[in-house]
Amino acid sequence: MKFTVRKIFQYTEEVEVEADNSTQAKKLAESTDGEVNHDDTLIDCEIIGVE
């Protein structure tokens, strides 16, 4: 299934991940690729869509 996850830092970012369930989707969405601004702390992560 494809989940759309809203990641809330000091800003909001939406990402799509392939996962078997919502728990796995949130865990996959928490990871970041590329440059990371370490001043940004993940405040919340919520599922906003499932395909």
C-alpha angles and dihedrals in degrees: 000000000000116000127193109213127193112215114198119203122143079307132030124252129180122207135176120225135178110234142150095231142004094263092055090044092056091048092050091047093053092065118084132208125214124002116010124200100217091199088071113089119193104244100178141351121200137175110241101170144013129197 
